[in-house]
């Protein structure tokens, strides 16, 4: 277990004497290693690893060769969280352990904090359907600014009816941005001798030639259907995430995961909690290469149900991230597995080492969270809610609050942002382009 110590650089114990002699001596210490795990605009996470050390161990913290405080370490693995740093600034850190009047320095690490990203975004808003049945979009994904997908259940005047020749025209379950316009798509599923329509709730995009639409795979030219073993689906699916096209996770409403392991094979996994998995998101550790998949679990309709952040590793071992706040979780996002942002009953982050609610935002229910980095995070929700964290502060986009009754999901890649939502019976897609030089915000409606 990695213990966390949060350090406020401006409030460290400055009464410590500056040590003039820091010699590296052989003794009871095998070795001590300091590494940079993650940097933000005003925070940095450093990992201290110790071997053959007598605990508790006393360390002096040196910032840019100046003693700025002290810490007491009680475990071999400790995460040091530095707060109140300056954005876009270079820092150098070293720790020195004191043992029997001797000093044992760690290696020195250097890093630059991040710069804030721009809050300014121009929006192009498109309404789809209406008057022919309620249109719903459930998820969206960006390949690039000219290649964007969203999936759902879409009705127009020319669909869900017979044409002049008596042929049945199915509704649409996907929409694609081709760089100039939104194209409605209908993806059918094989069933015996016929193909059938159903809404698409979840999908996973890797590139333009590799997209999973639930359990149907598109390679850029053709669709291939991979039937899920009978009995695995015991509830509806909510979200999908995959590390590769042959390693896919479908999060379900009953607390289970259906994992695609390649070669047409699916595997059923259970978190141990019979609670909807509202979101799933994974990553590979940059140092170890290990896969970790994060899941947000809670049940809006059953307040007494558990609220948890569960994890899966590459061997399907189930674990959890400390939460314990008793708040609904609809989404989770992390950049490297240290700093997290959540949506649901409030917006939370653990930038400073412990969970805190973002109190400066409106207290509306939020439905999803995604980011480019810890200085570029978007959260969307009810009552047209969209907020952006640029690494220093949050910005709430009031210009979007009247354009949708609710935004269900958000995707971001580079300077392209996409929102999907609902207004009346119409589905709404807001496609945003970030302005990095500042200026005014424009909203164009179609």
C-alpha positions in Angstrom: 0.0 0.0 0.0 1.3 3.4 -0.9 0.9 6.0 1.8 0.2 9.6 0.8 1.7 12.7 2.4 0.4 16.1 1.2 2.9 18.9 1.4 1.9 22.5 1.1 5.1 24.2 -0.1 4.1 27.5 1.3 3.3 26.0 4.7 6.1 23.6 5.4 7.9 23.7 8.7 10.4 26.4 7.8 12.0 26.4 11.2 14.3 23.6 10.1 18.0 24.4 9.8 19.5 24.2 6.4 21.8 21.3 6.3 25.3 22.2 5.0 26.6 18.7 4.7 24.7 15.9 2.8 27.1 13.0 2.5 26.1 9.6 1.1 27.2 7.0 3.7 27.0 3.3 3.7 24.9 2.0 6.7 21.5 0.5 7.4 20.0 2.0 4.3 20.0 -0.1 1.2 18.8 2.6 -1.1 16.1 5.2 -1.5 14.6 6.3 -4.8 12.6 9.4 -5.6 10.6 9.5 -8.9 8.1 12.0 -10.4 4.8 10.3 -10.8 2.7 13.1 -12.2 2.7 16.9 -12.5 -0.2 19.4 -12.7 -0.3 23.2 -12.8 -0.1 23.6 -9.0 0.7 20.1 -7.8 3.3 17.4 -8.3 3.2 13.8 -7.1 6.5 12.3 -6.1 7.0 8.6 -5.2 9.5 7.7 -2.5 10.6 4.1 -2.3 12.8 2.8 0.6 14.6 -0.4 1.4 16.0 -1.6 4.7 15.1 1.5 6.5 14.2 1.8 10.2 10.8 3.4 10.6 9.7 6.0 11.4 12.2 7.8 9.2 12.9 11.5 9.3 13.5 13.4 6.1 14.3 17.0 5.2 12.7 18.3 2.0 14.9 20.3 -0.3 13.4 22.4 -3.1 15.8 23.9 -5.6 18.7 23.1 -3.1 17.0 24.9 -0.2 15.5 23.2 2.8 11.8 23.9 2.9 10.5 21.5 5.5 10.5 18.0 7.0 8.4 14.9 6.9 8.1 11.6 8.8 7.9 8.5 6.6 6.4 5.2 8.1 6.2 2.9 5.0 8.5 1.7 2.2 6.2 3.3 -0.4 5.1 6.9 0.1 3.5 9.3 -2.3 4.5 12.9 -1.6 2.0 15.4 -2.9 3.4 18.9 -3.4 0.8 21.7 -3.4 0.8 25.4 -4.0 3.4 25.2 -6.8 3.5 27.8 -9.6 2.2 26.9 -13.1 4.7 26.5 -15.9 7.7 26.5 -13.5 10.7 24.3 -13.2 11.5 22.6 -9.8 14.2 20.4 -8.4 13.6 18.2 -5.3 15.7 16.0 -3.1 15.0 14.4 0.3 17.6 13.7 2.9 17.1 11.0 5.6 18.6 11.5 9.0 19.8 8.4 10.9 22.1 8.5 13.9 23.5 11.9 13.1 24.2 10.8 9.5 22.5 11.9 6.3 21.3 9.8 3.4 20.2 11.8 0.4 17.8 10.5 -2.3 18.5 11.1 -5.9 17.4 14.6 -7.2 14.4 14.8 -9.5 13.5 17.7 -11.7 10.2 18.6 -13.4 8.1 21.4 -14.9 4.6 22.1 -13.7 1.9 22.4 -16.4 0.5 25.6 -17.9 -3.3 26.2 -17.7 -5.3 25.5 -20.9 -7.7 27.9 -22.5 -11.3 28.1 -21.4 -12.3 29.8 -24.7 -14.3 27.5 -27.0 -16.4 28.2 -30.2 -19.4 25.9 -30.4 -21.3 24.5 -33.4 -24.6 23.1 -32.1 -26.8 20.7 -34.2 -30.3 19.4 -33.4 -31.4 16.0 -34.8 -34.9 14.6 -35.2 -38.0 15.8 -33.3 -41.7 15.4 -33.8 -41.2 11.7 -34.8 -40.3 10.2 -31.5 -37.7 11.0 -28.9 -34.2 10.9 -30.2 -31.5 9.8 -27.7 -27.7 9.9 -28.0 -25.8 7.9 -25.3 -22.1 8.1 -26.1 -19.7 10.0 -28.3 -16.0 9.6 -29.4 -13.5 11.7 -31.4 -11.0 10.3 -33.9 -10.0 13.8 -35.0 -11.8 17.1 -35.6 -13.1 15.8 -39.0 -14.1 12.3 -37.8 -16.5 12.1 -34.9 -19.1 9.5 -33.9 -22.1 9.4 -31.6 -24.5 6.5 -31.0 -28.1 6.2 -29.8 -31.6 5.8 -31.0 -32.6 8.4 -33.7 -36.0 9.0 -35.4 -36.7 11.2 -38.4 -39.6 11.7 -40.7 -38.0 9.3 -43.2 -37.3 6.4 -40.8 -39.2 4.0 -38.6 -41.7 3.7 -41.5 -42.4 2.1 -44.9 -41.1 3.7 -48.1 -43.2 4.1 -51.2 -42.4 0.5 -52.2 -43.5 -1.0 -48.9 -39.9 -1.5 -47.6 -39.4 -0.9 -44.0 -36.9 1.9 -43.1 -35.3 1.4 -39.8 -34.4 4.3 -37.4 -30.8 5.4 -37.1 -28.5 4.4 -34.3 -25.3 6.3 -35.1 -24.3 9.7 -36.4 -21.0 10.6 -38.0 -19.3 14.0 -38.5 -17.3 13.9 -41.8 -15.7 17.3 -41.5 -18.6 19.1 -43.2 -21.9 17.7 -41.9 -23.5 15.1 -39.6 -24.4 11.9 -41.4 -27.1 9.6 -40.0 -26.2 5.9 -39.9 -28.1 2.6 -39.4 -26.0 -0.3 -38.2 -27.9 -3.6 -38.3 -27.2 -6.8 -36.4 -27.5 -10.3 -37.8 -30.2 -12.5 -36.3 -30.8 -15.8 -38.1 -31.7 -15.1 -41.7 -32.4 -11.4 -41.2 -30.7 -8.3 -39.9 -32.4 -6.4 -37.1 -32.2 -2.9 -35.7 -31.6 -1.9 -32.1 -30.4 1.2 -30.4 -26.7 1.4 -29.7 -25.9 2.3 -26.1 -22.1 1.9 -25.9 -19.3 1.8 -28.4 -15.5 2.0 -28.4 -13.4 3.9 -31.0 -9.7 3.2 -31.6 -9.3 4.8 -35.1 -11.3 5.2 -38.3 -10.6 1.6 -39.2 -11.2 0.1 -35.8 -14.6 0.7 -34.0 -16.6 -1.6 -31.8 -20.4 -0.9 -31.9 -21.3 -3.0 -28.9 -20.4 -6.5 -30.1 -20.2 -5.7 -33.8 -16.7 -4.7 -35.1 -16.1 -2.3 -38.0 -12.6 -2.4 -39.7 -13.2 0.6 -42.0 -14.6 -1.6 -44.7 -16.9 -4.3 -43.3 -18.8 -5.2 -40.1 -18.1 -8.4 -38.2 -20.5 -9.8 -35.6 -19.1 -11.5 -32.5 -22.0 -13.0 -30.5 -21.7 -12.9 -26.8 -22.1 -16.2 -25.1 -25.7 -16.9 -24.1 -26.3 -16.1 -20.4 -23.5 -13.6 -20.0 -25.8 -10.6 -20.5 -28.0 -10.5 -17.4 -28.6 -6.7 -17.6 -28.2 -3.7 -19.9 -24.8 -2.4 -20.8 -23.8 1.2 -20.0 -20.3 1.9 -21.3 -17.4 0.4 -23.2 -13.6 0.9 -23.0 -10.8 -1.0 -24.6 -7.0 -1.0 -24.5 -6.9 -2.7 -28.0 -9.5 -4.1 -30.4 -8.9 -7.5 -28.8 -9.2 -6.4 -25.2 -12.6 -4.8 -24.6 -14.6 -4.1 -21.5 -18.4 -3.7 -21.5 -19.8 -2.3 -18.2 -23.2 -3.5 -17.2 -26.1 -2.5 -14.9 -25.8 -5.5 -12.6 -22.1 -4.8 -11.5 -20.7 -7.2 -14.1 -18.2 -6.7 -16.9 -18.2 -8.6 -20.2 -14.7 -8.7 -21.5 -13.7 -9.5 -25.1 -10.3 -11.3 -25.0 -9.9 -11.8 -28.8 -10.5 -14.7 -31.2 -14.3 -14.3 -30.8 -14.2 -15.1 -27.1 -16.0 -13.2 -24.4 -15.5 -13.6 -20.6 -17.9 -12.7 -17.8 -16.5 -10.8 -14.8 -18.2 -9.7 -11.6 -17.1 -6.8 -9.3 -18.7 -8.4 -6.2 -21.2 -5.6 -5.9 -24.7 -5.8 -7.5 -24.7 -2.1 -8.5 -24.7 -0.5 -11.9 -21.3 0.3 -13.4 -21.9 3.7 -14.9 -18.5 4.3 -16.4 -15.4 2.4 -17.3 -12.0 3.9 -18.1 -8.5 2.3 -18.2 -4.9 3.0 -18.8 -1.4 1.5 -18.9 1.1 2.5 -16.2 3.9 4.3 -18.0 6.6 2.8 -15.8 5.5 -0.8 -15.2 3.3 -1.2 -18.3 0.5 -2.7 -16.2 -3.1 -2.3 -17.2 -5.6 -0.9 -14.7 -9.3 -0.4 -15.5 -11.4 1.9 -13.3 -15.1 1.7 -12.8 -17.6 4.1 -11.2 -20.5 2.3 -9.5 -23.7 3.7 -7.9 -27.4 3.4 -8.3 -29.3 6.7 -8.6 -32.7 5.0 -8.0 -31.4 3.2 -4.8 -29.7 5.7 -2.6 -28.8 3.0 0.0 -26.8 1.0 -2.6 -23.0 1.1 -2.3 -21.1 3.9 -4.1 -17.7 2.6 -5.2 -14.7 3.1 -7.5 -13.6 -0.4 -8.4 -10.6 -1.5 -10.4 -9.6 -4.5 -12.6 -6.0 -5.4 -13.5 -4.9 -7.4 -16.6 -5.5 -10.6 -14.7 -9.1 -9.6 -13.8 -8.3 -9.1 -10.1 -10.9 -6.8 -8.6 -9.8 -4.1 -6.2 -11.0 -0.6 -5.3 -9.9 3.0 -4.9 -10.8 4.7 -1.6 -14.0 6.7 -1.9 -16.4 6.4 1.1 -18.2 9.7 0.4 -21.6 8.2 -0.1 -22.2 10.2 -3.3 -23.5 9.0 -6.6 -20.8 8.2 -9.2 -21.6 8.5 -12.9 -18.2 8.9 -14.4 -14.5 8.7 -13.6 -11.4 9.9 -15.4 -7.7 9.8 -14.7 -4.6 10.6 -16.7 -2.0 8.3 -15.0 -3.9 6.6 -12.1 -2.9 9.1 -9.4 -5.1 12.1 -9.9 -8.8 11.4 -10.4 -11.9 13.4 -11.4 -15.5 12.1 -10.9 -19.0 13.1 -12.0 -22.3 12.3 -10.4 -23.7 13.8 -7.2 -21.2 16.7 -7.3 -17.8 17.0 -9.0 -14.8 15.7 -7.1 -11.1 15.6 -7.5 -8.1 14.4 -5.4 -5.5 16.8 -6.8 -4.2 17.6 -3.3 -4.1 14.1 -2.1 -7.6 13.7 -0.7 -11.1 13.9 -2.2 -12.7 17.3 -2.3 -15.8 18.6 -3.9 -15.5 21.4 -6.4 -17.6 23.9 -4.5 -17.4 26.8 -7.0 -19.5 25.0 -9.6 -23.4 24.8 -9.7 -24.7 22.0 -7.7 -26.4 20.2 -10.6 -26.2 16.4 -11.1 -23.4 15.6 -13.6 -23.4 12.7 -16.0 -19.8 12.3 -17.4 -16.2 13.4 -17.2 -13.3 13.2 -19.7 -10.0 15.0 -20.1 -6.8 15.5 -22.2 -4.7 15.9 -19.1 -5.0 17.0 -15.5 -5.0 20.6 -16.8 -7.8 20.0 -19.3 -10.9 18.2 -17.9 -14.5 18.6 -18.9 -17.6 17.6 -16.9 -21.2 17.6 -18.3 -24.6 17.1 -16.7 -28.2 18.2 -16.2 -29.7 21.6 -17.0 -27.2 22.1 -19.8 -24.2 21.8 -17.5 -20.7 22.0 -18.9 -17.6 23.0 -16.9 -13.9 23.0 -17.7 -10.9 22.7 -15.4 -7.8 24.2 -16.9 -5.4 23.2 -14.1 -5.9 26.3 -12.0 -9.7 27.1 -12.0 -13.0 25.9 -13.2 -15.1 27.7 -15.9 -18.9 27.1 -16.2 -20.3 27.6 -19.8 -23.5 29.5 -19.2 -23.9 29.8 -23.0 -24.6 26.1 -23.2 -27.1 25.9 -20.4 -30.1 26.8 -22.6 -29.1 24.6 -25.5 -29.9 21.3 -23.9 -32.0 20.0 -21.0 -29.2 17.6 -20.2 -25.8 16.7 -21.6 -25.2 13.0 -21.3 -21.6 12.5 -22.3 -18.5 14.5 -23.3 -15.4 13.6 -25.3 -12.3 15.7 -25.8 -9.2 15.2 -28.0 -6.7 18.0 -28.4 -8.7 21.2 -29.1 -11.8 19.4 -30.2 -14.7 18.9 -27.7 -18.0 17.1 -28.3 -21.1 17.0 -26.2 -24.3 15.0 -26.7 -27.6 15.7 -25.0 -31.4 16.1 -25.3 -33.8 19.0 -25.8 -37.4 18.0 -26.0 -37.6 15.2 -28.5 -34.4 16.3 -30.3 -31.0 14.9 -29.8 -28.3 17.7 -29.5 -24.7 17.6 -30.5 -22.4 20.4 -29.6 -19.0 20.4 -31.4 -16.5 22.7 -29.8 -13.2 24.1 -31.1 -10.8 25.6 -28.5 -9.4 29.0 -29.0 -5.9 29.1 -27.5 -5.3 32.8 -28.0 -8.2 33.9 -25.9 -11.1 36.1 -27.1 -14.9 35.8 -27.1 -17.0 32.7 -27.3 -19.4 32.1 -30.2 -22.3 29.6 -30.5 -23.6 28.6 -33.9 -26.8 26.7 -34.1 -28.0 24.5 -37.0 
